[in-house]
Amino acid sequence: MMSVDEIISALKQYKQDHQKEYGIKSLGIFGSVSKGEISKNSDLDIFVELEKPDLFLLADIKQDIEQDLNIPVDIVRMRENMNPLLQKIIARDGIYV
């Protein structure tokens, strides 16, 4: 399993490489990895804000990151009307790349 710093570095590079292609406005991690609680069974919780909401792009980003980092990914699209509890968790624990 990669370290938090390695994951953040890889995601920064991913964002830089795909920002225009996918319309990525923001990208980051939250959950156990952002808190440094990584185990071999950890998945990577990612939040992303896109210029235009698109489930196919979201699926492409998820698949790309899973392949690049070899870690299972759960992805959440940031939006105005999202679950308030999830919004609080991301605000509290989220690390933007």
Phi and psi in radians as a Rosetta constraint file:
Dihedral C 1 N 2 CA 2 C 2 CIRCULARHARMONIC -1.268 0.35
Dihedral N 2 CA 2 C 2 N 3 CIRCULARHARMONIC 2.763 0.35
Dihedral C 2 N 3 CA 3 C 3 CIRCULARHARMONIC -1.383 0.35
Dihedral N 3 CA 3 C 3 N 4 CIRCULARHARMONIC 2.895 0.35
Dihedral C 3 N 4 CA 4 C 4 CIRCULARHARMONIC -1.021 0.35
Dihedral N 4 CA 4 C 4 N 5 CIRCULARHARMONIC -0.763 0.35
Dihedral C 4 N 5 CA 5 C 5 CIRCULARHARMONIC -1.087 0.35
Dihedral N 5 CA 5 C 5 N 6 CIRCULARHARMONIC -0.692 0.35
Dihedral C 5 N 6 CA 6 C 6 CIRCULARHARMONIC -1.158 0.35
Dihedral N 6 CA 6 C 6 N 7 CIRCULARHARMONIC -0.705 0.35
Dihedral C 6 N 7 CA 7 C 7 CIRCULARHARMONIC -1.116 0.35
Dihedral N 7 CA 7 C 7 N 8 CIRCULARHARMONIC -0.809 0.35
Dihedral C 7 N 8 CA 8 C 8 CIRCULARHARMONIC -1.071 0.35
Dihedral N 8 CA 8 C 8 N 9 CIRCULARHARMONIC -0.761 0.35
Dihedral C 8 N 9 CA 9 C 9 CIRCULARHARMONIC -1.073 0.35
Dihedral N 9 CA 9 C 9 N 10 CIRCULARHARMONIC -0.782 0.35
Dihedral C 9 N 10 CA 10 C 10 CIRCULARHARMONIC -1.129 0.35
Dihedral N 10 CA 10 C 10 N 11 CIRCULARHARMONIC -0.680 0.35
Dihedral C 10 N 11 CA 11 C 11 CIRCULARHARMONIC -1.229 0.35
Dihedral N 11 CA 11 C 11 N 12 CIRCULARHARMONIC -0.617 0.35
Dihedral C 11 N 12 CA 12 C 12 CIRCULARHARMONIC -1.049 0.35
Dihedral N 12 CA 12 C 12 N 13 CIRCULARHARMONIC -0.776 0.35
Dihedral C 12 N 13 CA 13 C 13 CIRCULARHARMONIC -1.131 0.35
Dihedral N 13 CA 13 C 13 N 14 CIRCULARHARMONIC -0.746 0.35
Dihedral C 13 N 14 CA 14 C 14 CIRCULARHARMONIC -1.039 0.35
Dihedral N 14 CA 14 C 14 N 15 CIRCULARHARMONIC -0.811 0.35
Dihedral C 14 N 15 CA 15 C 15 CIRCULARHARMONIC -1.060 0.35
Dihedral N 15 CA 15 C 15 N 16 CIRCULARHARMONIC -0.780 0.35
Dihedral C 15 N 16 CA 16 C 16 CIRCULARHARMONIC -1.069 0.35
Dihedral N 16 CA 16 C 16 N 17 CIRCULARHARMONIC -0.743 0.35
Dihedral C 16 N 17 CA 17 C 17 CIRCULARHARMONIC -1.246 0.35
Dihedral N 17 CA 17 C 17 N 18 CIRCULARHARMONIC -0.519 0.35
Dihedral C 17 N 18 CA 18 C 18 CIRCULARHARMONIC -2.081 0.35
Dihedral N 18 CA 18 C 18 N 19 CIRCULARHARMONIC 0.075 0.35
Dihedral C 18 N 19 CA 19 C 19 CIRCULARHARMONIC -0.983 0.35
Dihedral N 19 CA 19 C 19 N 20 CIRCULARHARMONIC -0.853 0.35
Dihedral C 19 N 20 CA 20 C 20 CIRCULARHARMONIC -1.265 0.35
Dihedral N 20 CA 20 C 20 N 21 CIRCULARHARMONIC -0.740 0.35
Dihedral C 20 N 21 CA 21 C 21 CIRCULARHARMONIC -1.032 0.35
Dihedral N 21 CA 21 C 21 N 22 CIRCULARHARMONIC -0.781 0.35
Dihedral C 21 N 22 CA 22 C 22 CIRCULARHARMONIC -1.775 0.35
Dihedral N 22 CA 22 C 22 N 23 CIRCULARHARMONIC -0.116 0.35
Dihedral C 22 N 23 CA 23 C 23 CIRCULARHARMONIC 1.196 0.35
Dihedral N 23 CA 23 C 23 N 24 CIRCULARHARMONIC 0.710 0.35
Dihedral C 23 N 24 CA 24 C 24 CIRCULARHARMONIC -1.346 0.35
Dihedral N 24 CA 24 C 24 N 25 CIRCULARHARMONIC 2.079 0.35
Dihedral C 24 N 25 CA 25 C 25 CIRCULARHARMONIC -1.568 0.35
Dihedral N 25 CA 25 C 25 N 26 CIRCULARHARMONIC -0.723 0.35
Dihedral C 25 N 26 CA 26 C 26 CIRCULARHARMONIC -2.603 0.35
Dihedral N 26 CA 26 C 26 N 27 CIRCULARHARMONIC 2.701 0.35
Dihedral C 26 N 27 CA 27 C 27 CIRCULARHARMONIC -2.626 0.35
Dihedral N 27 CA 27 C 27 N 28 CIRCULARHARMONIC 2.462 0.35
Dihedral C 27 N 28 CA 28 C 28 CIRCULARHARMONIC -2.961 0.35
Dihedral N 28 CA 28 C 28 N 29 CIRCULARHARMONIC -3.139 0.35
Dihedral C 28 N 29 CA 29 C 29 CIRCULARHARMONIC -2.087 0.35
Dihedral N 29 CA 29 C 29 N 30 CIRCULARHARMONIC 2.725 0.35
Dihedral C 29 N 30 CA 30 C 30 CIRCULARHARMONIC -2.608 0.35
Dihedral N 30 CA 30 C 30 N 31 CIRCULARHARMONIC -3.117 0.35
Dihedral C 30 N 31 CA 31 C 31 CIRCULARHARMONIC 1.468 0.35
Dihedral N 31 CA 31 C 31 N 32 CIRCULARHARMONIC -2.746 0.35
Dihedral C 31 N 32 CA 32 C 32 CIRCULARHARMONIC -1.045 0.35
Dihedral N 32 CA 32 C 32 N 33 CIRCULARHARMONIC -0.681 0.35
Dihedral C 32 N 33 CA 33 C 33 CIRCULARHARMONIC -1.140 0.35
Dihedral N 33 CA 33 C 33 N 34 CIRCULARHARMONIC -0.724 0.35
Dihedral C 33 N 34 CA 34 C 34 CIRCULARHARMONIC -1.152 0.35
Dihedral N 34 CA 34 C 34 N 35 CIRCULARHARMONIC -0.401 0.35
Dihedral C 34 N 35 CA 35 C 35 CIRCULARHARMONIC -1.630 0.35
Dihedral N 35 CA 35 C 35 N 36 CIRCULARHARMONIC 0.063 0.35
Dihedral C 35 N 36 CA 36 C 36 CIRCULARHARMONIC 1.350 0.35
Dihedral N 36 CA 36 C 36 N 37 CIRCULARHARMONIC 0.250 0.35
Dihedral C 36 N 37 CA 37 C 37 CIRCULARHARMONIC -1.715 0.35
Dihedral N 37 CA 37 C 37 N 38 CIRCULARHARMONIC 1.175 0.35
Dihedral C 37 N 38 CA 38 C 38 CIRCULARHARMONIC -1.690 0.35
Dihedral N 38 CA 38 C 38 N 39 CIRCULARHARMONIC 2.352 0.35
Dihedral C 38 N 39 CA 39 C 39 CIRCULARHARMONIC -2.301 0.35
Dihedral N 39 CA 39 C 39 N 40 CIRCULARHARMONIC 3.015 0.35
Dihedral C 39 N 40 CA 40 C 40 CIRCULARHARMONIC -1.134 0.35
Dihedral N 40 CA 40 C 40 N 41 CIRCULARHARMONIC -0.322 0.35
Dihedral C 40 N 41 CA 41 C 41 CIRCULARHARMONIC -1.712 0.35
Dihedral N 41 CA 41 C 41 N 42 CIRCULARHARMONIC 0.084 0.35
Dihedral C 41 N 42 CA 42 C 42 CIRCULARHARMONIC -1.184 0.35
Dihedral N 42 CA 42 C 42 N 43 CIRCULARHARMONIC 2.536 0.35
Dihedral C 42 N 43 CA 43 C 43 CIRCULARHARMONIC -1.857 0.35
Dihedral N 43 CA 43 C 43 N 44 CIRCULARHARMONIC 3.011 0.35
Dihedral C 43 N 44 CA 44 C 44 CIRCULARHARMONIC -1.938 0.35
Dihedral N 44 CA 44 C 44 N 45 CIRCULARHARMONIC 2.043 0.35
Dihedral C 44 N 45 CA 45 C 45 CIRCULARHARMONIC -1.591 0.35
Dihedral N 45 CA 45 C 45 N 46 CIRCULARHARMONIC 2.094 0.35
Dihedral C 45 N 46 CA 46 C 46 CIRCULARHARMONIC -2.119 0.35
Dihedral N 46 CA 46 C 46 N 47 CIRCULARHARMONIC 2.475 0.35
Dihedral C 46 N 47 CA 47 C 47 CIRCULARHARMONIC -2.043 0.35
Dihedral N 47 CA 47 C 47 N 48 CIRCULARHARMONIC 2.537 0.35
Dihedral C 47 N 48 CA 48 C 48 CIRCULARHARMONIC -2.489 0.35
Dihedral N 48 CA 48 C 48 N 49 CIRCULARHARMONIC 2.471 0.35
Dihedral C 48 N 49 CA 49 C 49 CIRCULARHARMONIC -2.037 0.35
Dihedral N 49 CA 49 C 49 N 50 CIRCULARHARMONIC 2.187 0.35
Dihedral C 49 N 50 CA 50 C 50 CIRCULARHARMONIC -1.890 0.35
Dihedral N 50 CA 50 C 50 N 51 CIRCULARHARMONIC 2.651 0.35
Dihedral C 50 N 51 CA 51 C 51 CIRCULARHARMONIC -1.062 0.35
Dihedral N 51 CA 51 C 51 N 52 CIRCULARHARMONIC -0.701 0.35
Dihedral C 51 N 52 CA 52 C 52 CIRCULARHARMONIC -2.276 0.35
Dihedral N 52 CA 52 C 52 N 53 CIRCULARHARMONIC 2.173 0.35
Dihedral C 52 N 53 CA 53 C 53 CIRCULARHARMONIC -1.054 0.35
Dihedral N 53 CA 53 C 53 N 54 CIRCULARHARMONIC 2.258 0.35
Dihedral C 53 N 54 CA 54 C 54 CIRCULARHARMONIC -2.720 0.35
Dihedral N 54 CA 54 C 54 N 55 CIRCULARHARMONIC 1.975 0.35
Dihedral C 54 N 55 CA 55 C 55 CIRCULARHARMONIC -1.127 0.35
Dihedral N 55 CA 55 C 55 N 56 CIRCULARHARMONIC -0.551 0.35
Dihedral C 55 N 56 CA 56 C 56 CIRCULARHARMONIC -1.190 0.35
Dihedral N 56 CA 56 C 56 N 57 CIRCULARHARMONIC -0.713 0.35
Dihedral C 56 N 57 CA 57 C 57 CIRCULARHARMONIC -1.110 0.35
Dihedral N 57 CA 57 C 57 N 58 CIRCULARHARMONIC -0.721 0.35
Dihedral C 57 N 58 CA 58 C 58 CIRCULARHARMONIC -1.047 0.35
Dihedral N 58 CA 58 C 58 N 59 CIRCULARHARMONIC -0.764 0.35
Dihedral C 58 N 59 CA 59 C 59 CIRCULARHARMONIC -1.129 0.35
Dihedral N 59 CA 59 C 59 N 60 CIRCULARHARMONIC -0.692 0.35
Dihedral C 59 N 60 CA 60 C 60 CIRCULARHARMONIC -1.101 0.35
Dihedral N 60 CA 60 C 60 N 61 CIRCULARHARMONIC -0.767 0.35
Dihedral C 60 N 61 CA 61 C 61 CIRCULARHARMONIC -1.093 0.35
Dihedral N 61 CA 61 C 61 N 62 CIRCULARHARMONIC -0.796 0.35
Dihedral C 61 N 62 CA 62 C 62 CIRCULARHARMONIC -1.003 0.35
Dihedral N 62 CA 62 C 62 N 63 CIRCULARHARMONIC -0.859 0.35
Dihedral C 62 N 63 CA 63 C 63 CIRCULARHARMONIC -1.121 0.35
Dihedral N 63 CA 63 C 63 N 64 CIRCULARHARMONIC -0.769 0.35
Dihedral C 63 N 64 CA 64 C 64 CIRCULARHARMONIC -0.987 0.35
Dihedral N 64 CA 64 C 64 N 65 CIRCULARHARMONIC -0.867 0.35
Dihedral C 64 N 65 CA 65 C 65 CIRCULARHARMONIC -1.183 0.35
Dihedral N 65 CA 65 C 65 N 66 CIRCULARHARMONIC -0.691 0.35
Dihedral C 65 N 66 CA 66 C 66 CIRCULARHARMONIC -1.032 0.35
Dihedral N 66 CA 66 C 66 N 67 CIRCULARHARMONIC -0.752 0.35
Dihedral C 66 N 67 CA 67 C 67 CIRCULARHARMONIC -1.211 0.35
Dihedral N 67 CA 67 C 67 N 68 CIRCULARHARMONIC -0.754 0.35
Dihedral C 67 N 68 CA 68 C 68 CIRCULARHARMONIC -1.128 0.35
Dihedral N 68 CA 68 C 68 N 69 CIRCULARHARMONIC -0.741 0.35
Dihedral C 68 N 69 CA 69 C 69 CIRCULARHARMONIC -1.753 0.35
Dihedral N 69 CA 69 C 69 N 70 CIRCULARHARMONIC -0.181 0.35
Dihedral C 69 N 70 CA 70 C 70 CIRCULARHARMONIC 0.982 0.35
Dihedral N 70 CA 70 C 70 N 71 CIRCULARHARMONIC 0.772 0.35
Dihedral C 70 N 71 CA 71 C 71 CIRCULARHARMONIC -2.361 0.35
Dihedral N 71 CA 71 C 71 N 72 CIRCULARHARMONIC 2.381 0.35
Dihedral C 71 N 72 CA 72 C 72 CIRCULARHARMONIC -1.077 0.35
Dihedral N 72 CA 72 C 72 N 73 CIRCULARHARMONIC 2.414 0.35
Dihedral C 72 N 73 CA 73 C 73 CIRCULARHARMONIC -2.124 0.35
Dihedral N 73 CA 73 C 73 N 74 CIRCULARHARMONIC 2.348 0.35
Dihedral C 73 N 74 CA 74 C 74 CIRCULARHARMONIC -1.892 0.35
Dihedral N 74 CA 74 C 74 N 75 CIRCULARHARMONIC 2.270 0.35
Dihedral C 74 N 75 CA 75 C 75 CIRCULARHARMONIC -2.137 0.35
Dihedral N 75 CA 75 C 75 N 76 CIRCULARHARMONIC 2.428 0.35
Dihedral C 75 N 76 CA 76 C 76 CIRCULARHARMONIC -2.187 0.35
Dihedral N 76 CA 76 C 76 N 77 CIRCULARHARMONIC 2.328 0.35
Dihedral C 76 N 77 CA 77 C 77 CIRCULARHARMONIC -1.580 0.35
Dihedral N 77 CA 77 C 77 N 78 CIRCULARHARMONIC 2.151 0.35
Dihedral C 77 N 78 CA 78 C 78 CIRCULARHARMONIC -1.239 0.35
Dihedral N 78 CA 78 C 78 N 79 CIRCULARHARMONIC 2.326 0.35
Dihedral C 78 N 79 CA 79 C 79 CIRCULARHARMONIC -2.766 0.35
Dihedral N 79 CA 79 C 79 N 80 CIRCULARHARMONIC 2.884 0.35
Dihedral C 79 N 80 CA 80 C 80 CIRCULARHARMONIC -1.097 0.35
Dihedral N 80 CA 80 C 80 N 81 CIRCULARHARMONIC -0.733 0.35
Dihedral C 80 N 81 CA 81 C 81 CIRCULARHARMONIC -1.778 0.35
Dihedral N 81 CA 81 C 81 N 82 CIRCULARHARMONIC 0.675 0.35
Dihedral C 81 N 82 CA 82 C 82 CIRCULARHARMONIC -1.483 0.35
Dihedral N 82 CA 82 C 82 N 83 CIRCULARHARMONIC 2.945 0.35
Dihedral C 82 N 83 CA 83 C 83 CIRCULARHARMONIC -0.921 0.35
Dihedral N 83 CA 83 C 83 N 84 CIRCULARHARMONIC 2.138 0.35
Dihedral C 83 N 84 CA 84 C 84 CIRCULARHARMONIC -1.062 0.35
Dihedral N 84 CA 84 C 84 N 85 CIRCULARHARMONIC -0.630 0.35
Dihedral C 84 N 85 CA 85 C 85 CIRCULARHARMONIC -1.135 0.35
Dihedral N 85 CA 85 C 85 N 86 CIRCULARHARMONIC -0.775 0.35
Dihedral C 85 N 86 CA 86 C 86 CIRCULARHARMONIC -1.107 0.35
Dihedral N 86 CA 86 C 86 N 87 CIRCULARHARMONIC -0.684 0.35
Dihedral C 86 N 87 CA 87 C 87 CIRCULARHARMONIC -1.040 0.35
Dihedral N 87 CA 87 C 87 N 88 CIRCULARHARMONIC -0.750 0.35
Dihedral C 87 N 88 CA 88 C 88 CIRCULARHARMONIC -1.132 0.35
Dihedral N 88 CA 88 C 88 N 89 CIRCULARHARMONIC -0.742 0.35
Dihedral C 88 N 89 CA 89 C 89 CIRCULARHARMONIC -1.081 0.35
Dihedral N 89 CA 89 C 89 N 90 CIRCULARHARMONIC -0.777 0.35
Dihedral C 89 N 90 CA 90 C 90 CIRCULARHARMONIC -1.153 0.35
Dihedral N 90 CA 90 C 90 N 91 CIRCULARHARMONIC -0.716 0.35
Dihedral C 90 N 91 CA 91 C 91 CIRCULARHARMONIC -1.092 0.35
Dihedral N 91 CA 91 C 91 N 92 CIRCULARHARMONIC -0.649 0.35
Dihedral C 91 N 92 CA 92 C 92 CIRCULARHARMONIC -1.383 0.35
Dihedral N 92 CA 92 C 92 N 93 CIRCULARHARMONIC -0.792 0.35
Dihedral C 92 N 93 CA 93 C 93 CIRCULARHARMONIC -1.894 0.35
Dihedral N 93 CA 93 C 93 N 94 CIRCULARHARMONIC -0.188 0.35
Dihedral C 93 N 94 CA 94 C 94 CIRCULARHARMONIC -1.167 0.35
Dihedral N 94 CA 94 C 94 N 95 CIRCULARHARMONIC 2.479 0.35
Dihedral C 94 N 95 CA 95 C 95 CIRCULARHARMONIC -2.108 0.35
Dihedral N 95 CA 95 C 95 N 96 CIRCULARHARMONIC 1.978 0.35
Dihedral C 95 N 96 CA 96 C 96 CIRCULARHARMONIC -1.368 0.35
Dihedral N 96 CA 96 C 96 N 97 CIRCULARHARMONIC 2.519 0.35
